[in-house]
Amino acid sequence: MMRVHTPEGISGLLAKEEVYRFAYSAQRPPNTDISLTMPGRLQSYDSPQLHPIFQMNMPEGYLLERLRNRLAKLTGADPLQLISAMACETSIGRVRLTPVDRDQPEPSSPPMRLDAILTYRGAEGLFQDLMERYMMRAPLSGVQPKVLVPETVTVDAMAAPAPKAAALTPDLIVKSGLSDFPGLAINEFVCMSIARAACMPGPEFYLSDDRQIFVIRRFDRDEAGAPLGFEDMAVLSGRGADQKYNKPRSNYQAMLAEVVIDRLNANPTLLALAAADADLPMAIPEVEDILAVLTQRPKVKEKPLYASEQKPHTPKTSTNYLEREARNQSLGNAGELFIINYERARLIHEGQEAWAAKIEHTSKVRGDYEGYDVLSYEANGAERFIEVKTTKYGSDTPFFVSRNEVNTSERLAPQYQVYRLFGFRKAPRLYTLAGAIGATCRLSAASFIATPK
């Protein structure tokens, strides 16, 4: 039997009987739920297999093989036996397991200096030594060779006392390809460097001097060192560790949409906030260089959003947020005014101040039935008919078009352009689609006109 810990206190007990059974303690402290999929309740959670939240950090691959070699008595049939044999000083996320008959924690493993790991000569020997010293300290998932190493912390005698959460020893995830995965450390470093260059947030990471060891700080701790909740997509979809590698990525993407919608539907306040966000009045954002907002259109996906053999996912929520945003007149008008400013700047930059002065806000001057919003000009005086589509969301966000706009784009195809403004709330960007809408976009029917037959 295992105690299940969270930073806020003990949540409950996990046992293997006829089934794996987890039960929340009646006296547990607040905020000790262990998973989004297992909210607190009086009834136990029973499962023929170990619950996914506990499987998430089970050792795999190289680490599991090393553990089995050390713990020869383990057959691998019961994962709780493996967890019981390990010290489990720390785990990824905020959930930790300890045997109920272990009142005192195992002696802590001595920490290592980061610079000592990075500058050591003979990386394979070092990694084998780290594995031997620290593999019992904490379970880690993933097939590649890795181990969780406590880091030596240098203390400034003049510094203020650290908060309680920071008393947790900082950890380093140390990975090496050894002879089984040559080049692994370099590959990991390059991938993380690309993510950093793309401004994706992430923990600090390092490559050893001999390029054989990759080190990354934990991603599941806040700045004070307190554990952050972490659940991977397999846990959220109710899948065990043996299932997480055999599902296509699209399954998880569709499931994520369902989870978000279910959470919205279960929380009227959150649902109202999400709906209200689509209706917010919109001011024209200020930019330093309006011509610099132009960017490339998104790359065309090889397959439609839903392949022909797949059943389209139908949202369960009663609110279509894209449609609601499209009806936001304040957002639409702000986007059109932004494009008028953009077109004026473009023509003035080309030395065509006279044509810039003639730009027309067609949807306001003539109405919404012309099939375009702005009448602008080329440098030679030819007319440019612009339909503006604005969203606060990302570049891949679909947009609504009317039958009149489609027909107008076909009739005026050589001079017609859709200007797609995205990220409009904070950092507007723009791409353009020239020609008939049917030739530049995949069109899906959003509504039908029906008459009895």
C-alpha positions as CSV (number, residue, x, y, z in Angstrom):
1,M,0.0,0.0,0.0
2,M,1.3,3.5,-0.9
3,R,0.7,6.9,0.4
4,V,0.0,9.5,-2.3
5,H,1.6,12.9,-1.5
6,T,1.1,16.4,-3.0
7,P,2.8,19.6,-1.9
8,E,-0.3,20.5,0.1
9,G,-0.3,17.2,2.0
10,I,-1.2,13.5,1.8
11,S,-4.1,12.9,-0.6
12,G,-5.0,9.3,0.1
13,L,-3.9,5.7,-0.3
14,L,-3.2,3.5,-3.3
15,A,-3.4,-0.3,-3.0
16,K,-3.3,-3.4,-5.2
17,E,-6.2,-5.7,-4.4
18,E,-8.3,-7.4,-7.1
19,V,-7.9,-4.1,-8.8
20,Y,-5.7,-1.0,-8.3
21,R,-7.7,1.2,-5.9
22,F,-7.0,4.8,-5.0
23,A,-9.2,6.5,-2.3
24,Y,-9.0,10.1,-1.2
25,S,-8.6,10.5,2.6
26,A,-11.6,12.0,4.4
27,Q,-9.2,14.2,6.4
28,R,-7.0,15.3,3.5
29,P,-6.1,19.0,3.3
30,P,-7.6,21.3,0.6
31,N,-6.2,21.4,-2.9
32,T,-4.8,17.8,-2.8
33,D,-6.6,16.4,-5.9
34,I,-4.0,14.4,-7.8
35,S,-5.3,14.7,-11.4
36,L,-7.7,16.7,-13.5
37,T,-9.2,13.3,-14.4
38,M,-9.6,12.2,-10.8
39,P,-11.4,15.0,-8.8
40,G,-11.9,14.5,-5.1
41,R,-14.8,12.3,-4.1
42,L,-15.8,9.7,-1.5
43,Q,-16.0,6.8,-3.8
44,S,-12.6,5.1,-4.7
45,Y,-11.1,5.1,-8.1
46,D,-10.8,1.4,-9.2
47,S,-8.9,0.3,-12.3
48,P,-7.7,-3.1,-13.6
49,Q,-4.4,-1.4,-14.5
50,L,-2.4,1.2,-12.5
51,H,-4.1,4.6,-13.0
52,P,-2.5,6.7,-15.8
53,I,-1.5,9.5,-13.4
54,F,0.7,7.0,-11.5
55,Q,1.9,5.3,-14.7
56,M,3.1,8.6,-16.2
57,N,6.5,8.6,-14.5
58,M,7.1,4.8,-14.4
59,P,10.7,4.0,-15.6
60,E,11.1,3.0,-19.2
61,G,13.8,1.9,-21.6
62,Y,17.4,2.1,-20.4
63,L,16.6,3.2,-16.9
64,L,14.1,0.4,-16.4
65,E,16.6,-2.2,-17.6
66,R,19.2,-0.9,-15.2
67,L,16.7,-1.0,-12.3
68,R,15.7,-4.6,-13.1
69,N,19.4,-5.6,-13.2
70,R,19.9,-4.1,-9.7
71,L,16.6,-5.3,-8.3
72,A,16.8,-8.9,-9.6
73,K,13.9,-10.0,-7.4
74,L,11.5,-7.8,-9.3
75,T,9.6,-9.5,-12.2
76,G,8.1,-6.3,-13.5
77,A,4.6,-7.6,-13.2
78,D,3.6,-5.2,-10.4
79,P,4.7,-1.5,-10.9
80,L,4.0,-0.8,-7.2
81,Q,6.8,-3.2,-6.3
82,L,9.2,-1.1,-8.4
83,I,8.0,2.1,-6.8
84,S,8.3,0.7,-3.3
85,A,11.9,-0.3,-3.9
86,M,12.9,3.2,-5.1
87,A,13.6,6.1,-2.8
88,C,11.1,8.3,-4.7
89,E,12.7,11.5,-3.3
90,T,11.1,13.5,-6.1
91,S,9.0,12.9,-9.1
92,I,8.0,14.8,-12.2
93,G,4.9,16.8,-11.3
94,R,3.3,17.3,-7.9
95,V,2.3,13.7,-7.1
96,R,4.7,11.4,-5.2
97,L,4.3,7.9,-3.8
98,T,5.8,6.3,-0.7
99,P,5.2,3.0,1.0
100,V,3.0,3.3,4.2
101,D,5.6,1.3,6.1
102,R,8.3,3.7,5.4
103,D,8.1,6.5,8.0
104,Q,11.5,8.0,7.4
105,P,12.7,9.1,4.0
106,E,15.7,7.3,2.5
107,P,19.1,9.1,2.9
108,S,19.5,11.8,0.4
109,S,21.9,11.3,-2.5
110,P,24.9,13.7,-2.5
111,P,24.4,16.5,-5.1
112,M,26.7,17.2,-8.1
113,R,28.0,20.5,-9.5
114,L,26.7,21.4,-12.9
115,D,30.1,22.6,-14.1
116,A,31.6,19.3,-13.0
117,I,29.2,17.4,-15.3
118,L,29.8,19.6,-18.3
119,T,33.6,19.7,-18.1
120,Y,34.2,16.0,-17.2
121,R,36.4,14.1,-19.7
122,G,35.1,10.7,-20.5
123,A,31.4,11.3,-20.6
124,E,30.3,7.7,-20.9
125,G,32.1,6.7,-17.8
126,L,30.6,9.7,-16.0
127,F,27.1,8.9,-17.1
128,Q,27.4,5.3,-16.0
129,D,28.6,6.5,-12.6
130,L,25.7,9.0,-12.3
131,M,23.2,6.3,-13.3
132,E,24.6,3.9,-10.7
133,R,24.5,6.6,-7.9
134,Y,21.1,8.2,-8.7
135,M,18.9,5.8,-10.6
136,M,17.1,4.7,-7.4
137,R,16.3,8.3,-6.5
138,A,13.3,8.9,-8.7
139,P,11.4,7.3,-11.5
140,L,11.7,8.8,-15.0
141,S,9.7,7.9,-18.1
142,G,11.2,7.8,-21.6
143,V,13.2,5.2,-23.5
144,Q,16.4,7.2,-23.8
145,P,19.1,7.0,-21.2
146,K,18.5,9.6,-18.5
147,V,18.8,10.1,-14.8
148,L,17.7,12.8,-12.3
149,V,20.7,14.3,-10.5
150,P,20.5,16.6,-7.5
151,E,22.5,19.8,-8.1
152,T,24.9,21.4,-5.7
153,V,23.6,24.9,-4.7
154,T,26.0,27.6,-3.8
155,V,24.7,29.8,-1.0
156,D,25.4,33.5,-0.7
157,A,25.9,34.1,3.0
158,M,24.5,37.6,2.7
159,A,21.4,36.6,0.8
160,A,18.0,36.6,2.4
161,P,16.6,33.2,3.5
162,A,15.0,31.2,0.7
163,P,11.3,30.6,0.9
164,K,10.1,27.2,2.2
165,A,9.4,25.9,-1.3
166,A,12.9,26.6,-2.4
167,A,14.2,24.2,0.2
168,L,13.7,21.5,-2.4
169,T,17.0,20.5,-3.9
170,P,17.2,21.6,-7.6
171,D,17.5,18.8,-10.0
172,L,19.2,18.2,-13.3
173,I,17.9,15.8,-15.9
174,V,21.1,14.3,-17.4
175,K,20.9,12.4,-20.8
176,S,23.5,10.6,-22.8
177,G,23.2,8.5,-26.0
178,L,26.0,6.2,-25.0
179,S,26.7,3.7,-27.8
180,D,23.0,2.9,-28.2
181,F,21.9,6.4,-29.3
182,P,25.0,8.1,-30.9
183,G,24.5,11.9,-31.3
184,L,21.5,12.0,-28.9
185,A,23.0,14.8,-26.8
186,I,23.7,17.0,-29.8
187,N,20.2,16.3,-31.2
188,E,18.5,17.3,-27.9
189,F,20.6,20.5,-27.7
190,V,19.9,21.5,-31.3
191,C,16.1,20.9,-30.9
192,M,16.0,22.9,-27.6
193,S,18.0,25.7,-29.2
194,I,15.5,25.9,-32.1
195,A,12.7,26.1,-29.6
196,R,14.5,28.9,-27.7
197,A,15.2,30.8,-31.0
198,A,11.4,30.6,-31.7
199,C,10.8,32.3,-28.3
200,M,9.2,29.2,-26.8
201,P,9.6,29.2,-23.0
202,G,11.5,26.4,-21.5
203,P,14.1,25.5,-18.8
204,E,17.8,26.1,-19.1
205,F,19.8,23.5,-20.9
206,Y,23.4,22.7,-21.6
207,L,25.7,20.5,-23.8
208,S,28.9,19.1,-22.2
209,D,32.3,20.2,-23.5
210,D,32.7,16.8,-25.3
211,R,29.2,16.9,-26.7
212,Q,28.3,13.6,-25.2
213,I,26.0,14.7,-22.3
214,F,22.9,16.9,-22.5
215,V,21.7,18.5,-19.3
216,I,18.4,20.3,-18.7
217,R,16.9,21.8,-15.6
218,R,13.5,20.5,-14.4
219,F,10.5,22.0,-16.2
220,D,8.0,21.2,-13.5
221,R,9.1,23.7,-10.8
222,D,8.3,27.4,-10.4
223,E,10.8,30.1,-9.7
224,A,10.7,29.4,-6.0
225,G,11.2,25.7,-6.5
226,A,7.7,24.6,-5.7
227,P,6.3,21.6,-7.8
228,L,4.0,22.4,-10.6
229,G,1.2,20.1,-11.6
230,F,2.0,18.1,-14.8
231,E,-0.1,15.6,-16.7
232,D,0.7,14.4,-20.2
233,M,-1.8,13.8,-22.9
234,A,-1.9,10.1,-22.2
235,V,-3.1,10.7,-18.7
236,L,-5.7,13.3,-19.8
237,S,-7.1,10.8,-22.3
238,G,-7.1,7.9,-19.8
239,R,-4.4,5.9,-21.6
240,G,-1.7,3.9,-19.9
241,A,2.0,4.0,-20.6
242,D,1.8,1.1,-23.0
243,Q,-0.7,3.0,-25.2
244,K,0.8,6.4,-25.4
245,Y,3.2,5.6,-28.2
246,N,0.7,4.0,-30.6
247,K,-1.9,6.8,-31.1
248,P,-1.6,9.4,-33.9
249,R,-1.0,12.9,-32.9
250,S,-4.4,14.0,-34.3
251,N,-6.2,11.8,-31.7
252,Y,-4.7,13.9,-28.9
253,Q,-5.4,17.2,-30.7
254,A,-9.1,16.3,-31.1
255,M,-9.2,15.0,-27.5
256,L,-7.7,18.3,-26.2
257,A,-10.5,20.2,-27.9
258,E,-13.1,18.0,-26.2
259,V,-11.4,18.4,-22.8
260,V,-11.4,22.2,-23.1
261,I,-15.0,22.3,-24.2
262,D,-16.1,19.9,-21.4
263,R,-14.4,22.2,-18.9
264,L,-16.2,25.2,-20.4
265,N,-19.5,23.5,-20.3
266,A,-19.0,22.5,-16.7
267,N,-18.2,26.0,-15.6
268,P,-20.8,28.6,-16.5
269,T,-18.6,31.4,-15.2
270,L,-15.7,30.4,-17.4
271,L,-18.0,29.8,-20.3
272,A,-19.4,33.4,-19.9
273,L,-15.8,34.8,-19.8
274,A,-14.8,33.0,-23.0
275,A,-17.9,34.2,-24.8
276,A,-17.4,37.7,-23.5
277,D,-13.8,37.7,-24.8
278,A,-15.1,37.3,-28.4
279,D,-17.4,40.3,-27.9
280,L,-14.9,42.7,-26.4
281,P,-14.8,46.2,-28.0
282,M,-11.6,46.5,-30.0
283,A,-9.4,49.6,-30.4
284,I,-6.8,49.9,-33.2
285,P,-3.5,48.6,-31.8
286,E,-0.5,50.9,-32.2
287,V,2.6,49.6,-34.0
288,E,5.9,51.2,-34.6
289,D,6.2,50.3,-38.3
290,I,2.9,49.3,-39.8
291,L,4.5,48.0,-43.0
292,A,6.5,45.5,-41.0
293,V,3.3,43.6,-40.0
294,L,3.2,41.9,-43.4
295,T,4.3,38.3,-43.2
296,Q,4.0,35.0,-45.2
297,R,0.8,33.1,-45.3
298,P,0.6,29.9,-43.2
299,K,2.1,26.9,-44.9
300,V,-0.5,24.7,-46.6
301,K,-1.2,21.5,-44.7
302,E,-0.7,18.3,-46.7
303,K,-4.1,17.0,-45.5
304,P,-7.4,18.8,-44.8
305,L,-8.2,19.4,-41.2
306,Y,-10.2,16.1,-41.3
307,A,-9.1,13.5,-43.7
308,S,-11.8,11.9,-45.8
309,E,-11.9,8.7,-43.8
310,Q,-12.2,10.6,-40.5
311,K,-15.5,11.8,-39.0
312,P,-15.4,15.6,-38.4
313,H,-15.3,16.6,-34.8
314,T,-18.4,18.5,-33.7
315,P,-17.9,20.8,-30.8
316,K,-20.3,20.1,-27.9
317,T,-20.5,23.7,-26.7
318,S,-23.4,25.8,-27.7
319,T,-21.2,28.8,-28.4
320,N,-19.2,29.0,-31.7
321,Y,-16.5,31.5,-30.7
322,L,-15.1,32.1,-34.2
323,E,-18.6,32.9,-35.5
324,R,-19.2,35.1,-32.5
325,E,-15.9,36.9,-33.0
326,A,-16.8,37.3,-36.7
327,R,-20.0,39.1,-35.6
328,N,-18.0,41.5,-33.4
329,Q,-18.5,44.8,-35.4
330,S,-16.0,46.6,-33.2
331,L,-13.3,44.1,-34.1
332,G,-14.2,44.1,-37.8
333,N,-14.3,47.9,-38.0
334,A,-10.9,48.3,-36.1
335,G,-9.4,45.8,-38.5
336,E,-10.6,47.7,-41.6
337,L,-9.3,51.0,-40.3
338,F,-6.0,49.3,-39.5
339,I,-5.8,48.1,-43.2
340,I,-6.7,51.6,-44.5
341,N,-3.7,53.0,-42.5
342,Y,-1.6,50.2,-43.8
343,E,-2.5,50.8,-47.4
344,R,-1.9,54.6,-47.1
345,A,1.5,53.8,-45.6
346,R,2.2,51.4,-48.5
347,L,1.3,53.8,-51.2
348,I,3.1,56.7,-49.6
349,H,6.2,54.5,-49.3
350,E,6.0,53.9,-53.0
351,G,5.7,57.6,-53.7
352,Q,2.0,57.6,-54.5
353,E,0.6,60.1,-52.1
354,A,-2.2,61.0,-54.6
355,W,-3.5,57.4,-54.7
356,A,-3.2,57.1,-51.0
357,A,-5.5,60.0,-50.5
358,K,-8.2,58.3,-52.7
359,I,-8.4,55.1,-50.6
360,E,-12.1,54.4,-49.7
361,H,-13.6,52.6,-46.7
362,T,-16.1,50.9,-49.0
363,S,-18.1,49.0,-46.3
364,K,-18.9,52.3,-44.6
365,V,-19.4,54.5,-47.7
366,R,-21.4,52.1,-49.9
367,G,-22.4,49.3,-47.4
368,D,-21.6,45.7,-46.8
369,Y,-23.0,44.3,-50.0
370,E,-20.1,45.3,-52.4
371,G,-18.2,42.1,-51.5
372,Y,-15.1,43.9,-50.3
373,D,-14.3,46.3,-47.4
374,V,-11.6,48.7,-48.8
375,L,-10.9,50.1,-52.2
376,S,-7.2,50.8,-52.6
377,Y,-4.8,51.2,-55.5
378,E,-1.7,49.9,-57.1
379,A,1.2,52.2,-57.8
380,N,0.1,52.5,-61.4
381,G,-3.5,53.5,-60.4
382,A,-5.2,50.2,-60.9
383,E,-7.8,49.4,-58.3
384,R,-7.2,46.9,-55.5
385,F,-10.3,45.4,-53.9
386,I,-9.6,44.3,-50.3
387,E,-11.7,42.1,-48.1
388,V,-10.5,42.4,-44.5
389,K,-10.7,39.4,-42.1
390,T,-9.6,40.1,-38.5
391,T,-9.0,37.8,-35.6
392,K,-7.4,38.1,-32.1
393,Y,-6.2,34.6,-32.5
394,G,-3.5,32.8,-34.5
395,S,-2.6,32.7,-38.2
396,D,-4.2,29.3,-38.7
397,T,-7.6,30.5,-37.4
398,P,-10.3,29.9,-40.1
399,F,-12.5,32.8,-41.1
400,F,-16.0,33.2,-42.4
401,V,-16.8,34.4,-45.9
402,S,-20.2,35.1,-47.5
403,R,-21.5,33.8,-50.8
404,N,-21.4,37.4,-52.0
405,E,-17.7,37.7,-51.1
406,V,-16.9,34.5,-52.9
407,N,-18.8,35.6,-56.0
408,T,-17.2,39.0,-56.0
409,S,-13.7,37.5,-55.6
410,E,-14.3,35.4,-58.7
411,R,-15.6,38.4,-60.7
412,L,-12.7,40.7,-59.7
413,A,-10.1,37.9,-59.3
414,P,-7.1,39.8,-60.9
415,Q,-7.6,42.7,-58.5
416,Y,-9.1,41.0,-55.5
417,Q,-7.2,40.3,-52.2
418,V,-8.1,39.0,-48.8
419,Y,-6.1,40.7,-46.1
420,R,-6.0,38.4,-43.1
421,L,-5.1,40.2,-39.8
422,F,-4.3,37.9,-36.9
423,G,-3.0,38.4,-33.3
424,F,-4.8,41.7,-33.6
425,R,-5.2,42.4,-29.9
426,K,-1.5,42.7,-28.9
427,A,0.8,42.2,-31.9
428,P,-1.1,42.4,-35.2
429,R,0.4,40.6,-38.2
430,L,-0.9,40.4,-41.8
431,Y,-0.9,38.0,-44.7
432,T,-2.6,38.4,-48.0
433,L,-4.4,36.0,-50.4
434,A,-4.6,37.3,-54.0
435,G,-7.3,36.1,-56.4
436,A,-10.6,34.3,-56.1
437,I,-11.3,33.0,-52.6
438,G,-12.1,29.6,-53.9
439,A,-8.7,29.3,-55.5
440,T,-6.7,30.4,-52.4
441,C,-8.8,28.8,-49.6
442,R,-10.4,25.5,-48.8
443,L,-14.1,26.3,-48.5
444,S,-16.4,24.3,-46.1
445,A,-20.1,24.9,-45.9
446,A,-21.0,26.7,-42.6
447,S,-24.7,27.1,-43.3
448,F,-27.4,26.2,-45.8
449,I,-30.6,27.8,-47.1
450,A,-33.4,25.2,-46.9
451,T,-36.8,25.0,-48.5
452,P,-39.3,22.1,-48.1
453,K,-39.3,19.6,-50.9
